[in-house]
Amino acid sequence: MTDRAEMTARRQAVGRFVERFGIIGVVVLMMAFLYALQPEYFLTFANLTNILKQIANNALLSIGMFVVILTAGIDLSVGSVMALAMMSLALANADGWPWAVVIMVGPVVGGLAGLVNGLGLTVLRLPHPFIMTLGTQFVARALTNLISGGAPISGLSDPVRFIGAASIPIPGLDPTMGIPVSAVVMVISFVAVALFLNKTSVGRHIYAIGGNPHAARVSGINVDRVLVLVYVICGFFAGLAGLQLAGRTNSGFPNAGIGAELDAIAAVIIGGASFFGGRGTVLGVFAGVLIMGLLRNGLNLMNVSVFWQQLLIGLIIILAVWIDVLRRRASVRK
C-alpha cells in the first residue's frame, strides 16, 4: 500500500509539473521545429525582435483577458476599447495636450470602459458578462468613429512613438540592434499581474471566485467589488495596448482592434487557462501568446497563406478547450 501510495503521489506530482510547465515545452519544440525549417532566418536577432514587437499588443490584451477569464467571465469589448483609447489619445495629441497627459489618456479611457463593464455586470445583474461586454463592444466602436469622424489621425509626439516603436540599445552590439520598448512594457505588465495574483489577497480572491463564486460569497469575499476591479484591469490593459499600437503606427485609426478580442481569448485558452474559471497562470498566458506569434511568424517565413494560419489557430483553440473539458471531467470524477 505504501509503494502504491508513493507511486500515486509521484504521478500526481508529475501531472502538476506537466500542467504548469508543459506549455513551455511546447514553445521550445515549436522553436526547434521552426529553426529546422528556416535555419537561416528564424533565430536571427532581427526576426526574434520582430516576433516580440508582433506579440506585444496581443500580450497586453491577453493578460487583461486572463484576469477576467479567471473569474469565469469574458470581455468581448477589448478590441473596440483599444481603438477608442487609441483615437482618444491621438485627438488629445492633435489638440496640443502635454505629452505626459496624452500618454495617460489611453490607459485611463480603457480603465473607465472596464469600470462601465464591471458596474453594468454587477449593478444590472446581467446573466453573463458576454451580454454586457458585447454591448460595450458596439458602444466603444461607435464612439471611436464618432469622435474621429471615421478618419485616422497621424503624427504623434515622440514620447508616444517611443513606447510603441523605439528600441533600447544593447551595450557592445550594433546600435541598430536593441530590445523593443514594447517588449519591455509587456514583460513588466506580466510580472506585475503575476505578483498581483499570487502575492495579494485580492489576487487569491479572483481565483476563488472563478473556482466557486457562491463559496466565495459565503466566505466573506465581496464578489461584486472584485469583479468590478477585474474588468477595470482588463480595460486598463486594453487602453495600454491602444497607446502601444498608436506609438508603433504613429497614428490612431478607428478600425483598429477588429477581432483583437478573439486573439486575446485564444492566447489565454491555448496557454492553459480554463473557460470555467479558477485555473491558469501568467506564465501559461505568455506561452500562449508566444505560440500564436511563433506560429504566424513561421508560417509567414514559409509563405503560407493567412487563411491556413487562421485554420490552424482555430484547430489549436478547439484542442485546448477539449483538453480543458477532459481535465475538468477527470477532476470531477476524483
C-alpha positions in Angstrom: 0.0 0.0 0.0 2.9 2.3 0.8 4.5 1.7 -2.6 1.3 2.3 -4.4 0.7 5.5 -2.5 4.2 6.7 -3.3 3.6 5.9 -7.0 0.3 7.8 -7.0 1.9 10.7 -5.3 4.7 10.8 -7.9 2.3 10.6 -10.8 0.3 13.4 -9.3 3.5 15.5 -8.9 4.5 14.8 -12.5 1.0 15.7 -13.6 1.1 19.0 -11.7 4.5 19.8 -13.2 3.4 19.0 -16.7 0.2 21.0 -16.3 2.2 24.0 -15.0 5.3 23.9 -17.3 4.3 21.6 -20.2 3.3 24.6 -22.2 6.9 25.9 -22.1 8.0 22.6 -23.6 5.5 23.2 -26.5 7.1 26.6 -27.1 10.6 25.0 -27.1 9.6 22.3 -29.5 7.9 24.9 -31.8 11.1 27.0 -31.9 13.2 23.9 -32.6 10.9 22.9 -35.4 10.8 26.4 -37.0 14.5 26.7 -36.8 14.9 23.3 -38.6 12.6 24.6 -41.3 14.2 28.1 -41.6 17.7 27.9 -40.1 18.9 31.0 -41.9 16.1 33.3 -40.9 14.3 32.1 -37.8 16.9 32.6 -35.0 18.3 35.9 -36.3 18.2 38.8 -33.9 16.0 40.8 -36.3 13.4 38.1 -36.6 13.3 37.4 -32.8 12.8 41.1 -32.0 10.2 41.3 -34.8 8.3 38.5 -33.1 8.4 40.4 -29.8 7.0 43.5 -31.5 4.3 41.5 -33.2 3.1 39.8 -30.0 3.4 42.8 -27.6 0.0 44.2 -28.4 -1.9 40.9 -28.2 0.1 40.1 -25.0 -1.3 43.2 -23.2 -4.9 42.4 -24.3 -4.4 38.7 -23.3 -3.1 39.4 -19.8 -6.2 41.6 -19.1 -8.4 39.0 -20.6 -6.8 36.3 -18.4 -7.7 38.1 -15.2 -11.3 38.2 -16.5 -11.4 34.6 -17.6 -10.0 33.5 -14.1 -13.4 34.6 -12.8 -15.2 32.5 -15.4 -16.0 35.7 -17.3 -15.2 37.2 -20.7 -14.6 40.6 -22.2 -15.6 41.0 -25.9 -15.0 44.7 -25.8 -11.2 44.9 -25.6 -10.6 45.4 -29.3 -13.1 48.2 -29.5 -11.8 49.7 -26.2 -8.3 49.6 -27.6 -9.4 51.5 -30.7 -11.3 54.1 -28.5 -8.3 54.6 -26.3 -6.1 54.9 -29.4 -8.3 57.6 -31.0 -8.7 59.5 -27.8 -5.0 59.9 -27.2 -4.5 60.8 -30.9 -7.1 63.6 -30.6 -5.5 64.8 -27.4 -2.2 64.9 -29.1 -3.6 66.8 -32.1 -5.1 69.3 -29.7 -1.7 70.0 -28.2 -2.1 68.4 -24.8 1.2 67.8 -22.8 2.8 64.5 -23.8 2.6 63.2 -20.2 -1.2 63.7 -20.3 -1.5 62.2 -23.8 0.3 59.0 -22.6 -2.2 58.6 -19.7 -5.3 59.1 -21.9 -5.2 55.6 -23.4 -5.0 53.6 -20.1 -7.5 56.0 -18.4 -10.1 55.6 -21.2 -9.6 51.9 -21.1 -9.9 51.7 -17.3 -13.2 53.8 -17.5 -14.6 51.4 -20.1 -13.7 48.5 -17.9 -15.5 50.3 -15.0 -18.6 50.5 -17.1 -18.4 46.8 -17.9 -17.9 45.9 -14.2 -20.7 48.1 -12.9 -23.0 47.1 -15.7 -22.4 43.4 -14.9 -22.8 43.7 -11.1 -25.4 46.5 -10.8 -27.7 45.4 -13.6 -27.3 41.8 -12.6 -27.0 40.6 -16.2 -26.9 36.8 -16.5 -23.4 36.7 -18.2 -20.6 39.1 -18.9 -20.9 38.1 -22.6 -24.0 40.4 -22.8 -22.6 43.4 -21.1 -19.2 43.3 -22.9 -20.9 42.7 -26.3 -22.9 45.8 -25.8 -19.8 47.8 -24.7 -18.0 46.5 -27.8 -20.6 48.2 -30.1 -20.7 51.3 -28.0 -16.9 51.8 -27.9 -16.6 51.2 -31.6 -19.4 53.7 -32.3 -17.8 56.3 -30.0 -14.4 55.7 -31.8 -16.0 56.6 -35.1 -18.0 59.5 -33.7 -15.1 61.3 -32.1 -12.8 60.7 -35.1 -15.3 61.2 -37.9 -14.2 57.8 -39.2 -10.8 59.2 -40.2 -7.3 58.3 -38.9 -5.1 60.8 -37.2 -1.3 60.7 -37.7 1.7 62.5 -36.4 2.0 61.6 -32.7 4.6 63.0 -30.3 8.0 61.4 -29.8 7.2 60.1 -26.3 4.2 58.2 -27.7 6.3 56.9 -30.5 9.0 55.8 -28.1 6.6 53.5 -26.2 5.4 51.7 -29.4 8.3 51.9 -31.8 11.6 52.6 -30.1 14.3 50.1 -29.0 16.7 50.1 -26.1 20.3 49.7 -27.4 22.3 46.7 -26.1 25.8 47.7 -25.0 28.5 46.2 -27.2 26.2 45.4 -30.0 25.3 47.2 -33.2 23.3 50.4 -32.3 20.6 49.3 -34.7 20.1 46.2 -32.7 18.1 46.7 -29.5 15.3 45.4 -27.3 11.9 46.8 -28.3 10.4 49.1 -25.6 7.1 47.5 -26.3 8.6 44.1 -25.2 9.9 45.7 -22.0 6.4 47.1 -21.3 5.0 43.6 -22.0 7.3 41.9 -19.6 6.7 44.5 -16.8 3.0 44.1 -17.2 3.2 40.3 -17.0 5.4 40.4 -13.9 3.1 42.9 -12.2 0.0 40.8 -12.9 1.8 37.7 -11.7 2.8 39.4 -8.4 -0.8 40.8 -8.0 -2.4 37.4 -8.5 0.0 35.4 -6.4 1.1 37.7 -3.6 -2.1 39.7 -2.7 -5.3 38.7 -1.1 -7.3 40.2 -3.9 -5.5 38.0 -6.4 -6.3 34.9 -4.4 -10.0 36.1 -4.2 -10.0 36.3 -8.0 -9.0 32.6 -8.2 -11.6 31.8 -5.5 -14.4 33.5 -7.4 -13.6 31.6 -10.5 -13.5 28.3 -8.7 -16.8 28.8 -6.9 -18.5 32.2 -6.7 -21.1 31.1 -4.2 -18.5 29.7 -1.8 -16.5 32.9 -2.2 -19.5 35.0 -1.2 -20.2 32.7 1.8 -16.6 33.1 2.9 -16.9 36.8 3.1 -15.4 37.9 -0.2 -17.0 41.0 -1.8 -17.5 39.3 -5.2 -19.1 42.4 -6.9 -16.2 44.7 -5.9 -13.6 42.2 -7.1 -15.5 41.7 -10.4 -15.5 45.4 -11.0 -11.8 45.6 -10.3 -11.2 42.7 -12.7 -12.9 44.5 -15.6 -11.1 47.7 -14.8 -7.8 45.9 -15.0 -8.8 44.4 -18.3 -9.9 47.8 -19.7 -6.7 49.3 -18.4 -4.5 46.9 -20.4 -6.7 47.4 -23.5 -6.0 51.1 -23.2 -2.3 50.5 -22.7 -2.4 48.3 -25.8 -4.0 51.2 -27.7 -1.2 53.5 -26.6 1.4 51.0 -27.7 -0.3 50.4 -31.1 -0.6 54.2 -31.6 3.1 54.6 -30.9 4.0 51.7 -33.2 1.9 53.0 -36.2 2.4 56.7 -35.4 -1.4 57.2 -35.7 -4.8 56.5 -34.4 -7.2 54.7 -36.7 -10.9 53.9 -35.9 -10.9 50.4 -37.3 -8.0 49.2 -35.1 -8.6 46.1 -33.0 -11.3 44.5 -35.0 -11.2 40.8 -34.0 -8.4 41.5 -31.4 -10.6 40.1 -28.6 -10.6 36.7 -30.3 -6.8 36.6 -30.5 -6.6 37.5 -26.8 -9.1 34.8 -25.8 -7.3 32.3 -28.0 -3.9 33.1 -26.4 -5.4 32.7 -22.9 -7.0 29.3 -23.7 -4.0 28.0 -25.6 -1.9 29.0 -22.5 -3.9 26.5 -20.3 -6.4 28.8 -18.6 -9.9 27.3 -18.0 -13.0 28.8 -19.5 -14.7 27.6 -16.4 -12.6 29.9 -14.2 -10.2 29.5 -11.3 -7.4 27.9 -13.3 -4.4 29.3 -15.2 -1.0 31.0 -14.8 0.5 34.2 -16.1 3.4 32.1 -17.5 0.9 30.0 -19.4 -0.7 33.1 -20.9 2.7 34.3 -22.1 3.4 30.9 -23.6 0.0 31.1 -25.4 0.8 34.5 -26.8 4.2 33.3 -27.9 2.8 30.1 -29.5 0.5 32.2 -31.6 3.3 34.6 -32.5 5.7 31.8 -33.4 3.1 30.0 -35.5 2.3 33.1 -37.5 5.9 34.1 -37.9 7.0 30.6 -39.0 4.1 30.3 -41.5 4.9 33.8 -42.8 8.5 32.8 -43.4 7.3 29.8 -45.3 4.9 32.0 -47.3 1.8 30.1 -46.0 -1.5 31.8 -46.7 -3.1 33.7 -43.8 -6.2 31.6 -44.3 -4.3 28.5 -43.4 -2.9 30.3 -40.4 -6.5 31.1 -39.2 -7.5 27.4 -39.7 -4.5 26.1 -37.7 -5.1 28.6 -34.8 -8.8 27.6 -34.8 -8.0 23.9 -34.5 -5.5 24.6 -31.7 -8.2 26.5 -29.8 -10.6 23.7 -30.2 -8.0 21.2 -29.0 -7.1 23.4 -26.0 -10.7 23.7 -24.9 -11.3 20.0 -25.4 -8.3 19.2 -23.2 -9.7 21.6 -20.6 -13.1 19.8 -20.6 -11.4 16.4 -20.2 -9.3 17.7 -17.4 -12.4 19.1 -15.7 -14.3 15.8 -16.1 -11.3 14.0 -14.6 -11.2 16.3 -11.6 -15.0 15.8 -11.0 -14.6 12.0 -11.0 -12.0 12.3 -8.3 
